[in-house]
Amino acid sequence: MANEVVRWDPFNEMVSLRDAVSHLFEDAFIRPAGWPLPFEGAAWSMPVDVIETKDQIVVKAAVPGVKPDEVDVSITGDTLTIKGETKAEEKFEEGSYLRKERRFGAFQRTLSLPVNIVADKTKAEFENGVLTLTLPKAEEVKPKTIKITTKK
């Protein structure tokens, strides 16, 4: 599943009345209780920020509770894939959960990059649960300044 990088528009996140009613019927008759609805997908996918500068694409992915060596990053053509797995904590001998919202298990996010990049020069840094990827743009896609001369 590839996600394209698009400018954030708050109105795109509004749910139409028709969609809301469809989700109510799906939830009541089709889905088992507790399954997330499609518009609640943020809890089930890795949130990312994608920033484009003149020379590079910067991707920041939130991967709390995961060690850097447990995350795999791959680039194939114009597709960036980040995947890994979070381990479940041990079960309690006494007591039971009053609320359990954190998700454990495998995760993956695939993004289509808007420009060609130089995969060999990609840098990855990990700090405080945030993976930052710096993807330099290929020379052919960087803007070039052309000097204009006048004829005499």
Helices and strands as residue ranges (DSSP letters): E 3-4, G 10-13, H 17-25, I 26-30, G 38-43, E 48-52, E 56-62, G 68-70, E 71-76, E 79-86, E 105-112, G 119-121, E 123-127, E 130-136, G 139-141
